[in-house]
Amino acid sequence: MIALLWSTGGFSAWILDRFALWVVLILSLTVHEWAHAAEARRLGDTTAEAQGRLSLDPLVHLDAVGTVLLPFLGVPFGWAKPVPVEPLRFRRDVSLRWGLLRTAAAGPLSNLAVAALTGGLWWALDRLSPGAALPTLLARFAQVNLALALFNMLPIPPLDGSRVVAGLLPEPWASRYARLGTVGTVVAVLIVSFLIGALRSD
């Protein structure tokens, strides 16, 4: 799962702003990966649970490069360790395609839920204390989680949206779509590169 990250504020606030964004990113990625693991467990696959990934502990989802080094250095994107999903371990009443669709969609949907919750709290608290630190942090949570949800639902492999689309397509089309994986990865990299350039030019 890939996340985009951006920074606001002047040079004097860069370190604090970067650290706050880093924490928001880690927590948001943690919720995303936990949701994948939780949905897989709900469908009968205990692979992630057995590996300790059915957890809201950020440490079990950290990727040394994607979640720690690059975001903390100011690179405006990152990723967590992907949660393992073994579709052959789904319950017998769950088809492979439907199970993969549900586990893929669980991540972005969890980020949408966090965005709605934190956005609502931000709106309420900002009315009581405009410009305070807590409402500002909640607004950042809402922004990052909304960006995570929208970006990862793009129907481009290896993003979650590609698995959702594959689960909805008729079988012959789904097989052809799955073969676009390599091309999709290139497209995803190009999109990220474009967004990085756009963010840095602002």
Backbone as a printed PyTorch tensor [residue, N CA C, xyz], in Angstrom:
tensor([[[  0.8600,  -1.1810,   0.0000],
         [  0.0000,   0.0000,   0.0000],
         [  0.8910,   1.2240,   0.0000]],

        [[  0.5680,   2.1620,  -0.8990],
         [  1.3890,   3.3460,  -1.0860],
         [  0.6520,   4.5470,  -0.5460]],

        [[  1.3910,   5.4560,   0.0770],
         [  0.7860,   6.6630,   0.6150],
         [  1.5180,   7.8830,   0.0990]],

        [[  0.7730,   8.9290,  -0.1560],
         [  1.3510,  10.2090,  -0.5320],
         [  1.3530,  11.1180,   0.6750]],

        [[  2.3600,  11.9790,   0.7670],
         [  2.5580,  12.8120,   1.9340],
         [  2.9710,  14.1960,   1.4570]],

        [[  2.4580,  15.2240,   2.0930],
         [  2.8620,  16.5660,   1.7070],
         [  3.1030,  17.3900,   2.9500]],

        [[  3.7540,  18.5140,   2.7740],
         [  4.1040,  19.3550,   3.9110],
         [  3.5870,  20.7670,   3.6930]],

        [[  3.1000,  21.3660,   4.7630],
         [  2.7010,  22.7600,   4.7240],
         [  3.4400,  23.4920,   5.8290]],

        [[  3.4720,  24.8020,   5.7400],
         [  4.1380,  25.5560,   6.7850],
         [  5.4800,  26.0670,   6.3060]],

        [[  6.0280,  27.0470,   7.0280],
         [  7.2680,  27.6750,   6.6610],
         [  8.4770,  26.8860,   7.0980]],

        [[  9.6410,  27.4270,   6.7660],
         [ 10.9030,  26.7490,   7.0570],
         [ 11.1110,  26.5650,   8.5500]],

        [[ 10.7220,  27.5270,   9.3530],
         [ 10.9460,  27.4460,  10.7970],
         [ 10.1650,  26.3100,  11.4420]],

        [[  9.0530,  25.9050,  10.7910],
         [  8.2190,  24.8410,  11.3460],
         [  8.4360,  23.5160,  10.6200]],

        [[  9.4580,  23.4340,   9.7810],
         [  9.6450,  22.2510,   8.9360],
         [  9.8150,  20.9770,   9.7520]],

        [[ 10.6820,  21.0050,  10.7600],
         [ 10.9700,  19.7960,  11.5320],
         [  9.7190,  19.3020,  12.2580]],

        [[  9.0270,  20.2120,  12.9390],
         [  7.8140,  19.8250,  13.6520],
         [  6.7490,  19.3290,  12.6890]],

        [[  6.6030,  20.0230,  11.5780],
         [  5.6110,  19.6310,  10.5860],
         [  5.9410,  18.2730,   9.9900]],

        [[  7.2240,  18.0440,   9.6920],
         [  7.6530,  16.7650,   9.1340],
         [  7.4040,  15.6250,  10.1180]],

        [[  7.7250,  15.8680,  11.3920],
         [  7.5250,  14.8230,  12.3990],
         [  6.0400,  14.5090,  12.5620]],

        [[  5.2050,  15.5510,  12.5870],
         [  3.7680,  15.3460,  12.7390],
         [  3.2120,  14.5530,  11.5560]],

        [[  3.6330,  14.8900,  10.3430],
         [  3.1820,  14.1690,   9.1630],
         [  3.6580,  12.7190,   9.1800]],

        [[  4.8600,  12.5250,   9.6720],
         [  5.4240,  11.1750,   9.7540],
         [  4.5910,  10.3130,  10.6950]],

        [[  4.2420,  10.8680,  11.8540],
         [  3.4160,  10.1350,  12.8200],
         [  2.0380,   9.8450,  12.2320]],

        [[  1.4380,  10.8400,  11.5820],
         [  0.1310,  10.6450,  10.9570],
         [  0.2060,   9.5580,   9.8990]],

        [[  1.2370,   9.5730,   9.0890],
         [  1.4010,   8.5730,   8.0400],
         [  1.5150,   7.1770,   8.6270]],

        [[  2.3590,   7.0200,   9.6580],
         [  2.5590,   5.7020,  10.2600],
         [  1.2550,   5.1690,  10.8400]],

        [[  0.5380,   6.0050,  11.5730],
         [ -0.7160,   5.5570,  12.1740],
         [ -1.7650,   5.2270,  11.1060]],

        [[ -1.8000,   6.0130,  10.0520],
         [ -2.7720,   5.7770,   8.9850],
         [ -2.4590,   4.4940,   8.2280]],

        [[ -1.1860,   4.2550,   7.9500],
         [ -0.7870,   3.0140,   7.2960],
         [ -1.0720,   1.8120,   8.1840]],

        [[ -0.8970,   1.9810,   9.4930],
         [ -1.1730,   0.9000,  10.4390],
         [ -2.6360,   0.4870,  10.3860]],

        [[ -3.5320,   1.4790,  10.3980],
         [ -4.9660,   1.1820,  10.3050],
         [ -5.2690,   0.4650,   8.9950]],

        [[ -4.6670,   0.9230,   7.9150],
         [ -4.9000,   0.3420,   6.5870],
         [ -4.5010,  -1.1340,   6.5650]],

        [[ -3.3020,  -1.4410,   7.0260],
         [ -2.8280,  -2.8250,   6.9920],
         [ -3.5890,  -3.7040,   7.9800]],

        [[ -3.9140,  -3.1500,   9.1520],
         [ -4.7130,  -3.9010,  10.1170],
         [ -6.0600,  -4.2810,   9.5070]],

        [[ -6.6670,  -3.3760,   8.7540],
         [ -7.9680,  -3.6500,   8.1430],
         [ -7.8700,  -4.7970,   7.1400]],

        [[ -6.7960,  -4.8230,   6.3480],
         [ -6.5850,  -5.9490,   5.4440],
         [ -6.5400,  -7.2620,   6.2290]],

        [[ -5.7410,  -7.2680,   7.3050],
         [ -5.5790,  -8.4810,   8.1100],
         [ -6.8850,  -8.8840,   8.7880]],

        [[ -7.6220,  -7.9040,   9.3010],
         [ -8.8750,  -8.1890,  10.0020],
         [ -9.9180,  -8.7790,   9.0580]],

        [[ -9.9870,  -8.2520,   7.8340],
         [-10.9630,  -8.7800,   6.8830],
         [-10.5730, -10.1870,   6.4330]],

        [[ -9.2780, -10.4110,   6.2280],
         [ -8.8300, -11.7560,   5.8620],
         [ -9.1790, -12.7530,   6.9690]],

        [[ -8.9680, -12.3420,   8.2270],
         [ -9.3190, -13.2160,   9.3600],
         [-10.8150, -13.4710,   9.3950]],

        [[-11.6030, -12.4630,   9.1070],
         [-13.0560, -12.6150,   9.1030],
         [-13.4950, -13.6270,   8.0410]],

        [[-12.7310, -13.7180,   6.9590],
         [-13.0720, -14.6280,   5.8780],
         [-12.4440, -16.0120,   6.0630]],

        [[-11.7040, -16.1940,   7.1450],
         [-11.1560, -17.5090,   7.4500],
         [ -9.6640, -17.6620,   7.2670]],

        [[ -8.9920, -16.6470,   6.7100],
         [ -7.5480, -16.7250,   6.4870],
         [ -6.8100, -16.1640,   7.7030]],

        [[ -6.0830, -17.0080,   8.4130],
         [ -5.3790, -16.5890,   9.6350],
         [ -3.8920, -16.3450,   9.3910]],

        [[ -3.4850, -16.2640,   8.1260],
         [ -2.0610, -16.0980,   7.8090],
         [ -1.4800, -14.8470,   8.4560]],

        [[ -2.1330, -13.7040,   8.2560],
         [ -1.6240, -12.4510,   8.8360],
         [ -1.6560, -12.5010,  10.3560]],

        [[ -2.7110, -13.0650,  10.9120],
         [ -2.8130, -13.1690,  12.3670],
         [ -1.6670, -14.0080,  12.9260]],

        [[ -1.3350, -15.1170,  12.2690],
         [ -0.2540, -15.9850,  12.7290],
         [  1.0970, -15.2850,  12.6840]],

        [[  1.2340, -14.3100,  11.7950],
         [  2.4910, -13.5630,  11.6780],
         [  2.4990, -12.2970,  12.5300]],

        [[  1.4870, -12.1320,  13.3710],
         [  1.4210, -10.9670,  14.2430],
         [  1.0020,  -9.6900,  13.5690]],

        [[  0.3780,  -9.7840,  12.3760],
         [  0.0210,  -8.5850,  11.6380],
         [ -1.4150,  -8.1310,  11.9050]],

        [[ -2.1970,  -8.9350,  12.6290],
         [ -3.5430,  -8.5090,  13.0020],
         [ -3.4170,  -7.6630,  14.2620]],

        [[ -2.8300,  -6.4920,  14.0880],
         [ -2.4720,  -5.6550,  15.2260],
         [ -2.4900,  -4.1870,  14.8260]],

        [[ -2.8180,  -3.3370,  15.8060],
         [ -2.7400,  -1.8910,  15.6100],
         [ -1.4270,  -1.3330,  16.1560]],

        [[ -0.4710,  -2.2050,  16.4160],
         [  0.8680,  -1.7930,  16.8200],
         [  1.6350,  -1.3630,  15.5680]],

        [[  1.9850,  -0.0880,  15.4410],
         [  2.6700,   0.3660,  14.2200],
         [  3.9690,  -0.3710,  13.9360]],

        [[  4.6340,  -0.8700,  14.9660],
         [  5.9470,  -1.4970,  14.7780],
         [  5.8790,  -2.7430,  13.9080]],

        [[  4.7610,  -3.4640,  13.9390],
         [  4.6860,  -4.7050,  13.1670],
         [  4.4330,  -4.4450,  11.6860]],

        [[  4.0780,  -3.2150,  11.3400],
         [  3.7760,  -2.8800,   9.9490],
         [  4.8540,  -2.0000,   9.3070]],

        [[  5.8440,  -1.5900,  10.0760],
         [  6.8470,  -0.6720,   9.5500],
         [  7.7000,  -1.3130,   8.4670]],

        [[  7.9770,  -0.5350,   7.4420],
         [  8.9550,  -0.8950,   6.4280],
         [ 10.1260,   0.0730,   6.5890]],

        [[ 11.3200,  -0.4560,   6.7190],
         [ 12.4750,   0.3880,   7.0460],
         [ 12.6550,   1.5370,   6.0690]],

        [[ 12.4050,   1.2930,   4.7920],
         [ 12.5700,   2.3410,   3.7800],
         [ 11.2760,   3.1200,   3.5830]],

        [[ 10.1730,   2.4210,   3.3250],
         [  8.9370,   3.0810,   2.9340],
         [  8.2010,   3.7920,   4.0470]],

        [[  8.3530,   3.3160,   5.2920],
         [  7.6160,   3.9340,   6.3910],
         [  8.5000,   4.7610,   7.3080]],

        [[  9.8060,   4.5690,   7.2240],
         [ 10.7050,   5.2620,   8.1440],
         [ 11.6150,   6.2350,   7.4050]],

        [[ 12.4800,   5.7080,   6.5650],
         [ 13.5390,   6.5340,   5.9840],
         [ 13.0220,   7.5990,   5.0320]],

        [[ 12.3110,   7.1940,   3.9780],
         [ 11.8990,   8.1610,   2.9570],
         [ 10.9720,   9.2510,   3.4930]],

        [[  9.8690,   8.9030,   4.2120],
         [  9.0010,   9.9720,   4.7180],
         [  9.7140,  10.9040,   5.6880]],

        [[ 10.5730,  10.3550,   6.5520],
         [ 11.2400,  11.1960,   7.5320],
         [ 12.2630,  12.1170,   6.8850]],

        [[ 12.8050,  11.7070,   5.7400],
         [ 13.7430,  12.5530,   5.0080],
         [ 13.0400,  13.6020,   4.1570]],

        [[ 11.7140,  13.5250,   4.1000],
         [ 10.9640,  14.5270,   3.3580],
         [ 10.4580,  14.0770,   2.0190]],

        [[ 10.7190,  12.8260,   1.6350],
         [ 10.1640,  12.3110,   0.3780],
         [  8.6580,  12.1420,   0.5700]],

        [[  7.8170,  12.7350,  -0.2870],
         [  6.3810,  12.8080,  -0.0240],
         [  5.5760,  11.5610,  -0.3770]],

        [[  6.1130,  10.3820,  -0.1180],
         [  5.3130,   9.1630,  -0.2390],
         [  5.9620,   8.0780,   0.6070]],

        [[  5.2020,   7.0080,   0.8400],
         [  5.7310,   5.9180,   1.6360],
         [  4.8350,   4.7010,   1.5390]],

        [[  5.2160,   3.6570,   2.2100],
         [  4.4260,   2.4270,   2.1910],
         [  4.7440,   1.6140,   3.4420]],

        [[  3.8490,   0.6970,   3.7670],
         [  4.0550,  -0.2260,   4.8760],
         [  4.2880,  -1.6270,   4.3100]],

        [[  4.6940,  -2.5480,   5.1850],
         [  4.8310,  -3.9320,   4.7490],
         [  3.4540,  -4.4810,   4.3760]],

        [[  3.3210,  -5.0530,   3.1950],
         [  2.0090,  -5.5830,   2.8140],
         [  1.6070,  -6.7620,   3.6890]],

        [[  0.3310,  -6.8180,   4.0310],
         [ -0.2020,  -7.9210,   4.8270],
         [ -0.3470,  -9.1550,   3.9400]],

        [[  0.1390, -10.3180,   4.3840],
         [ -0.0140, -11.5340,   3.5760],
         [ -1.4560, -12.0250,   3.5970]],

        [[ -1.9770, -12.3530,   2.4260],
         [ -3.3210, -12.9130,   2.3050],
         [ -3.2320, -14.1890,   1.4790]],

        [[ -3.7370, -15.2820,   2.0270],
         [ -3.7300, -16.5690,   1.3310],
         [ -5.1760, -16.9470,   0.9970]],

        [[ -5.6070, -16.6600,  -0.2300],
         [ -7.0230, -16.8770,  -0.5850],
         [ -7.4620, -18.3320,  -0.4900]],

        [[ -6.5370, -19.2870,  -0.6010],
         [ -6.9100, -20.6920,  -0.5030],
         [ -7.3640, -21.0680,   0.9060]],

        [[ -7.1300, -20.1690,   1.8620],
         [ -7.5360, -20.4360,   3.2380],
         [ -8.8560, -19.7550,   3.6010]],

        [[ -9.4780, -19.0880,   2.6300],
         [-10.7990, -18.5140,   2.8870],
         [-11.7970, -19.6350,   3.1760]],

        [[-12.8760, -19.2890,   3.8680],
         [-13.9360, -20.2570,   4.1140],
         [-14.4900, -20.7930,   2.7910]],

        [[-15.0780, -21.9720,   2.8410],
         [-15.5710, -22.6020,   1.6190],
         [-16.7070, -21.8120,   0.9730]],

        [[-17.4180, -21.0330,   1.7960],
         [-18.5260, -20.2640,   1.2230],
         [-18.0750, -18.9320,   0.6360]],

        [[-16.7630, -18.6840,   0.6350],
         [-16.2110, -17.4380,   0.0930],
         [-15.3770, -17.7690,  -1.1450]],

        [[-15.7600, -17.2260,  -2.2830],
         [-14.9680, -17.4570,  -3.4980],
         [-13.6580, -16.6960,  -3.4220]],

        [[-12.6750, -17.1730,  -4.1690],
         [-11.3610, -16.5280,  -4.1490],
         [-11.4590, -15.0670,  -4.5870]],

        [[-12.2050, -14.8290,  -5.6670],
         [-12.2970, -13.4680,  -6.2030],
         [-13.0220, -12.5460,  -5.2360]],

        [[-14.1210, -13.0090,  -4.6480],
         [-14.8630, -12.1800,  -3.7110],
         [-14.0490, -11.9210,  -2.4430]],

        [[-13.3180, -12.9300,  -1.9760],
         [-12.4910, -12.7500,  -0.7940],
         [-11.3680, -11.7600,  -1.0240]],

        [[-10.7040, -11.8540,  -2.1910],
         [ -9.6280, -10.9070,  -2.5010],
         [-10.1660,  -9.4980,  -2.6650]],

        [[-11.3600,  -9.3860,  -3.2570],
         [-11.9780,  -8.0620,  -3.3980],
         [-12.2270,  -7.4450,  -2.0250]],

        [[-12.7910,  -8.2280,  -1.1110],
         [-13.1160,  -7.7030,   0.2190],
         [-11.8690,  -7.3440,   1.0140]],

        [[-10.8500,  -8.1830,   0.9580],
         [ -9.6340,  -7.8680,   1.7110],
         [ -8.9320,  -6.6470,   1.1300]],

        [[ -8.9830,  -6.4970,  -0.1890],
         [ -8.3540,  -5.3240,  -0.8180],
         [ -9.1030,  -4.0500,  -0.4610]],

        [[-10.4390,  -4.1040,  -0.5180],
         [-11.2440,  -2.9060,  -0.2530],
         [-11.1950,  -2.4830,   1.2050]],

        [[-10.8980,  -3.4210,   2.0990],
         [-10.9170,  -3.1070,   3.5310],
         [ -9.9270,  -2.0070,   3.8990]],

        [[ -8.7580,  -1.9850,   3.2550],
         [ -7.7580,  -0.9700,   3.5760],
         [ -8.2200,   0.4420,   3.2720]],

        [[ -8.5610,   0.7390,   2.0070],
         [ -9.0640,   2.0800,   1.6900],
         [-10.3170,   2.4660,   2.4580]],

        [[-11.2280,   1.5040,   2.6870],
         [-12.4410,   1.8210,   3.4400],
         [-12.1250,   2.2070,   4.8790]],

        [[-11.1090,   1.5730,   5.4480],
         [-10.7120,   1.9480,   6.8130],
         [-10.1690,   3.3680,   6.8430]],

        [[ -9.4340,   3.7550,   5.8070],
         [ -8.9210,   5.1210,   5.7470],
         [-10.0330,   6.1340,   5.5450]],

        [[-11.0550,   5.7620,   4.7650],
         [-12.2160,   6.6450,   4.6160],
         [-12.9200,   6.8280,   5.9590]],

        [[-13.0230,   5.7510,   6.7380],
         [-13.6610,   5.8520,   8.0510],
         [-12.8750,   6.7680,   8.9760]],

        [[-11.5450,   6.6240,   8.9650],
         [-10.7080,   7.4950,   9.7980],
         [-10.8250,   8.9450,   9.3410]],

        [[-10.8450,   9.1560,   8.0160],
         [-10.9770,  10.5170,   7.4850],
         [-12.2980,  11.1430,   7.9110]],

        [[-13.3800,  10.3680,   7.8640],
         [-14.6920,  10.8920,   8.2640],
         [-14.7180,  11.2150,   9.7550]],

        [[-14.1520,  10.3250,  10.5720],
         [-14.1520,  10.5290,  12.0250],
         [-13.3110,  11.7410,  12.4100]],

        [[-12.0750,  11.7830,  11.9330],
         [-11.1860,  12.8830,  12.3050],
         [-11.6400,  14.1940,  11.6700]],

        [[-12.1980,  14.1100,  10.4530],
         [-12.7180,  15.3230,   9.8270],
         [-13.8830,  15.9030,  10.5960]],

        [[-14.7670,  15.0320,  11.0810],
         [-15.8910,  15.5060,  11.8910],
         [-15.4480,  16.1160,  13.2030]],

        [[-14.4760,  15.4670,  13.8580],
         [-13.9480,  16.0090,  15.1130],
         [-13.2420,  17.3410,  14.8760]],

        [[-12.4800,  17.4170,  13.7790],
         [-11.8050,  18.6730,  13.4440],
         [-12.8190,  19.8070,  13.2640]],

        [[-13.8890,  19.5280,  12.5230],
         [-14.8930,  20.5550,  12.2750],
         [-15.5070,  21.0380,  13.5750]],

        [[-15.8230,  20.0930,  14.4830],
         [-16.4600,  20.4640,  15.7440],
         [-15.5060,  21.2490,  16.6500]],

        [[-14.2750,  20.7520,  16.7920],
         [-13.3310,  21.4050,  17.6940],
         [-12.8520,  22.7440,  17.1450]],

        [[-12.7410,  22.8420,  15.8180],
         [-12.2880,  24.1000,  15.2280],
         [-13.3150,  25.2080,  15.4420]],

        [[-14.5840,  24.8290,  15.5810],
         [-15.6010,  25.8330,  15.8890],
         [-15.4450,  26.3460,  17.3090]],

        [[-14.9630,  25.4880,  18.2010],
         [-14.7840,  25.8800,  19.6000],
         [-13.4790,  26.6270,  19.8180]],

        [[-12.4150,  26.1970,  19.1060],
         [-11.0950,  26.8090,  19.3120],
         [-10.3710,  26.9000,  17.9780]],

        [[-10.6970,  27.9090,  17.1490],
         [-10.0810,  28.0330,  15.8210],
         [ -8.5610,  28.1540,  15.9040]],

        [[ -7.8650,  27.3790,  15.0570],
         [ -6.4140,  27.4790,  14.9810],
         [ -5.6600,  26.7270,  16.0410]],

        [[ -6.3330,  26.0220,  16.9400],
         [ -5.6580,  25.2670,  17.9900],
         [ -4.9170,  24.0810,  17.3930]],

        [[ -3.9530,  23.5490,  18.1610],
         [ -3.0970,  22.4800,  17.6400],
         [ -3.8670,  21.1920,  17.3750]],

        [[ -4.7490,  20.7900,  18.3010],
         [ -5.4590,  19.5220,  18.1420],
         [ -6.3550,  19.5120,  16.9110]],

        [[ -7.1910,  20.5370,  16.6890],
         [ -7.9780,  20.5380,  15.4450],
         [ -7.1150,  20.4950,  14.1900]],

        [[ -5.9670,  21.1770,  14.2390],
         [ -5.0720,  21.1650,  13.0810],
         [ -4.5390,  19.7730,  12.8150]],

        [[ -4.1660,  19.0540,  13.8840],
         [ -3.6740,  17.6870,  13.7330],
         [ -4.7700,  16.7650,  13.2120]],

        [[ -5.9830,  16.9390,  13.7080],
         [ -7.1000,  16.1360,  13.2230],
         [ -7.3680,  16.3950,  11.7420]],

        [[ -7.2350,  17.6520,  11.3290],
         [ -7.4160,  17.9820,   9.9150],
         [ -6.3640,  17.2730,   9.0680]],

        [[ -5.1300,  17.2120,   9.5710],
         [ -4.0750,  16.5060,   8.8300],
         [ -4.3740,  15.0180,   8.7280]],

        [[ -4.8890,  14.4200,   9.8090],
         [ -5.2940,  13.0180,   9.7710],
         [ -6.3460,  12.8020,   8.6870]],

        [[ -7.3370,  13.6910,   8.6420],
         [ -8.4020,  13.5640,   7.6520],
         [ -7.8370,  13.6780,   6.2410]],

        [[ -6.9450,  14.6440,   6.0080],
         [ -6.3640,  14.8520,   4.6870],
         [ -5.5610,  13.6380,   4.2290]],

        [[ -4.6820,  13.1520,   5.1040],
         [ -3.8100,  12.0350,   4.7460],
         [ -4.6260,  10.7710,   4.4900]],

        [[ -5.6020,  10.4980,   5.3500],
         [ -6.3940,   9.2830,   5.1710],
         [ -7.2780,   9.3460,   3.9340]],

        [[ -7.7970,  10.5170,   3.6180],
         [ -8.5700,  10.6570,   2.3880],
         [ -7.6840,  10.4400,   1.1730]],

        [[ -6.4650,  10.9920,   1.2180],
         [ -5.5270,  10.8030,   0.1160],
         [ -5.1530,   9.3260,  -0.0270]],

        [[ -4.9400,   8.6500,   1.1040],
         [ -4.6180,   7.2200,   1.0710],
         [ -5.7350,   6.4220,   0.4160]],

        [[ -6.9560,   6.6920,   0.8370],
         [ -8.0990,   5.9470,   0.3160],
         [ -8.2490,   6.1590,  -1.1840]],

        [[ -8.2050,   7.4090,  -1.6300],
         [ -8.4140,   7.7120,  -3.0400],
         [ -7.2780,   7.1660,  -3.9100]],

        [[ -6.0520,   7.3330,  -3.4500],
         [ -4.9120,   6.8850,  -4.2470],
         [ -4.8960,   5.3630,  -4.3740]],

        [[ -5.1380,   4.6730,  -3.2610],
         [ -5.0580,   3.2190,  -3.2930],
         [ -6.2450,   2.5610,  -3.9820]],

        [[ -7.3070,   3.3210,  -4.2100],
         [ -8.4320,   2.7680,  -4.9520],
         [ -8.3110,   3.0000,  -6.4590]],

        [[ -7.2280,   3.6030,  -6.9060],
         [ -6.9990,   3.6910,  -8.3490],
         [ -6.9000,   2.2720,  -8.9190]],

        [[ -7.5480,   1.9990, -10.0310],
         [ -7.5560,   0.6290, -10.5810],
         [ -6.2710,   0.2880, -11.3150]],

        [[ -5.1520,   0.4710, -10.6380],
         [ -3.8450,   0.2470, -11.2450],
         [ -3.0630,  -0.7290, -10.3730]],

        [[ -2.6600,  -1.8930, -10.8920],
         [ -1.8220,  -2.8050, -10.1050],
         [ -0.5230,  -2.1060,  -9.7150]],

        [[ -0.0140,  -2.2960,  -8.5040],
         [ -0.4630,  -3.2370,  -7.4730],
         [ -1.3840,  -2.5970,  -6.4240]],

        [[ -2.0090,  -1.4660,  -6.7260],
         [ -2.8560,  -0.7820,  -5.7520],
         [ -4.1080,  -1.6110,  -5.4570]],

        [[ -4.7120,  -1.3370,  -4.2970],
         [ -5.8810,  -2.1080,  -3.8670],
         [ -7.0260,  -2.0430,  -4.8730]],

        [[ -7.1720,  -0.9050,  -5.5210],
         [ -8.2560,  -0.7490,  -6.4750],
         [ -8.2020,  -1.7530,  -7.6120]],

        [[ -7.0050,  -2.2050,  -7.9720],
         [ -6.8880,  -3.1820,  -9.0630],
         [ -7.4970,  -4.5160,  -8.6510]],

        [[ -7.3690,  -4.8890,  -7.3860],
         [ -7.9510,  -6.1540,  -6.9110],
         [ -9.4740,  -6.0470,  -6.8180]],

        [[ -9.9470,  -4.8590,  -6.4850],
         [-11.4000,  -4.6510,  -6.4510],
         [-11.9720,  -4.7800,  -7.8560]],

        [[-11.3250,  -4.1420,  -8.8230],
         [-11.7920,  -4.2170, -10.2070],
         [-11.7290,  -5.6580, -10.7200]],

        [[-10.6360,  -6.3640, -10.4080],
         [-10.5020,  -7.7540, -10.8520],
         [-11.6170,  -8.6320, -10.2970]],

        [[-12.0570,  -8.3250,  -9.0720],
         [-13.1330,  -9.0990,  -8.4740],
         [-14.4910,  -8.8010,  -9.0700]],

        [[-14.6420,  -7.6440,  -9.7010],
         [-15.9280,  -7.2540, -10.2840],
         [-16.0560,  -7.6230, -11.7550]],

        [[-14.9330,  -7.7790, -12.4350],
         [-14.9640,  -8.0920, -13.8680],
         [-15.3660,  -9.5410, -14.1090]],

        [[-16.0100,  -9.8250, -15.2340],
         [-16.2430, -11.2190, -15.6180],
         [-14.9200, -11.9660, -15.7440]],

        [[-14.9370, -13.2510, -15.5150],
         [-13.7030, -14.0310, -15.4250],
         [-12.7490, -13.8480, -16.6130]],

        [[-13.1960, -13.9450, -17.8780],
         [-12.2270, -13.7770, -18.9800],
         [-11.5450, -12.4110, -18.9520]],

        [[-12.3030, -11.3720, -18.6530],
         [-11.7320, -10.0350, -18.6020],
         [-10.8140,  -9.8790, -17.3950]],

        [[-11.1780, -10.5000, -16.2850],
         [-10.3600, -10.4060, -15.0830],
         [ -8.9870, -11.0140, -15.3120]],

        [[ -8.9280, -12.1190, -16.0280],
         [ -7.6410, -12.7580, -16.3110],
         [ -6.7650, -11.8630, -17.1760]],

        [[ -7.3730, -11.2290, -18.1760],
         [ -6.6050, -10.3130, -19.0310],
         [ -6.1370,  -9.1010, -18.2350]],

        [[ -7.0050,  -8.6110, -17.3790],
         [ -6.6710,  -7.4400, -16.5630],
         [ -5.5110,  -7.7550, -15.6270]],

        [[ -5.4990,  -8.9700, -15.0640],
         [ -4.4270,  -9.3560, -14.1460],
         [ -3.0680,  -9.3640, -14.8370]],

        [[ -3.0710,  -9.6250, -16.1430],
         [ -1.8030,  -9.6600, -16.8780],
         [ -1.2110,  -8.2740, -17.1040]],

        [[ -1.9470,  -7.2500, -16.7360],
         [ -1.4420,  -5.8810, -16.8910],
         [ -0.6180,  -5.4330, -15.6930]],

        [[ -0.2950,  -6.3840, -14.7970],
         [  0.3840,  -6.0270, -13.5580],
         [  1.6600,  -5.2270, -13.7470]],

        [[  2.5340,  -5.6630, -14.6500],
         [  3.8030,  -4.9650, -14.8600],
         [  3.5750,  -3.5580, -15.3920]],

        [[  2.6720,  -3.4410, -16.3750],
         [  2.3670,  -2.1180, -16.9250],
         [  1.7650,  -1.2290, -15.8470]],

        [[  0.8830,  -1.8080, -15.0210],
         [  0.2570,  -1.0410, -13.9530],
         [  1.2650,  -0.5080, -12.9580]],

        [[  2.2650,  -1.3010, -12.6470],
         [  3.3030,  -0.8470, -11.7170],
         [  4.0350,   0.3630, -12.2810]],

        [[  4.3440,   0.3220, -13.5720],
         [  5.0180,   1.4500, -14.2210],
         [  4.1290,   2.6910, -14.1670]],

        [[  2.8290,   2.5060, -14.4450],
         [  1.8920,   3.6390, -14.4110],
         [  1.8170,   4.2160, -13.0060]],

        [[  1.7650,   3.3430, -11.9870],
         [  1.7100,   3.8140, -10.6010],
         [  2.9420,   4.6300, -10.2560]],

        [[  4.1080,   4.1690, -10.6870],
         [  5.3560,   4.9080, -10.4290],
         [  5.3170,   6.2650, -11.1200]],

        [[  4.8130,   6.3100, -12.3540],
         [  4.7250,   7.5760, -13.0820],
         [  3.7720,   8.5440, -12.3820]],

        [[  2.6390,   8.0220, -11.8750],
         [  1.6910,   8.8770, -11.1610],
         [  2.3230,   9.4540,  -9.9100]],

        [[  3.0090,   8.6030,  -9.1410],
         [  3.6820,   9.0730,  -7.9280],
         [  4.7250,  10.1250,  -8.2720]],

        [[  5.5000,   9.8890,  -9.3310],
         [  6.5370,  10.8550,  -9.7360],
         [  5.9110,  12.1880, -10.1200]],

        [[  4.7780,  12.1290, -10.8440],
         [  4.0940,  13.3590, -11.2330],
         [  3.5980,  14.1190, -10.0090]],

        [[  3.0100,  13.4010,  -9.0570],
         [  2.4910,  14.0510,  -7.8590],
         [  3.6090,  14.6480,  -7.0060]],

        [[  4.7370,  13.9510,  -6.9410],
         [  5.8960,  14.4930,  -6.2060],
         [  6.3450,  15.7990,  -6.8390]],

        [[  6.4450,  15.8160,  -8.1800],
         [  6.8420,  17.0420,  -8.8550],
         [  5.8600,  18.1550,  -8.6450]],

        [[  4.5590,  17.8230,  -8.6630],
         [  3.5280,  18.8580,  -8.4550],
         [  3.5830,  19.4140,  -7.0530]],

        [[  3.7860,  18.5390,  -6.0600],
         [  3.8420,  18.9920,  -4.6800],
         [  5.0640,  19.8760,  -4.4320]],

        [[  6.1900,  19.5270,  -5.0280],
         [  7.4150,  20.2910,  -4.8120],
         [  7.3830,  21.6350,  -5.5320]],

        [[  6.5700,  21.7400,  -6.5660],
         [  6.5000,  22.9930,  -7.3040],
         [  5.5880,  24.0000,  -6.6430]],

        [[  4.7380,  23.5260,  -5.6700],
         [  3.8150,  24.4560,  -4.9900],
         [  4.5640,  25.3840,  -4.0370]]])
